[in-house]
Amino acid sequence: MCRNIKTLFNFDPPATDKEVRDASLQFVRKLSGYNSPSKANEDAFNGAVDEVFAAARKLIDSLETTAEPKDREIEAAKAKARSAERFGKSAEA
């Protein structure tokens, strides 16, 4: 599950709230073991997602770097190439 959480800091354009919330949801899913919680746990689950989102957004917004922002398309192409090398598939597949 958490393999889907990607680095969100230092990209151009910056991470959107949706990307941060999606990562927060994945994190809470992993911790709780729930893909979607029962009615009894729904409020706690959603509250945790909100809290993780707030902490993650605050972290990303407060980090500083002197490195140039990474280009999303270039980083995606690199990840695809690494995957192809790791799993022996063509990069175009």
ABEGO torsion letter per residue (X at the ends): XAAABBBABGBOBBBBAAAAAAAAAAAAAAAAGBABBBAAAAAAAAAAAAAAAAAAAAAAAABBBABBBBBAAAAAAAAAAAAAAAAGBBAAX
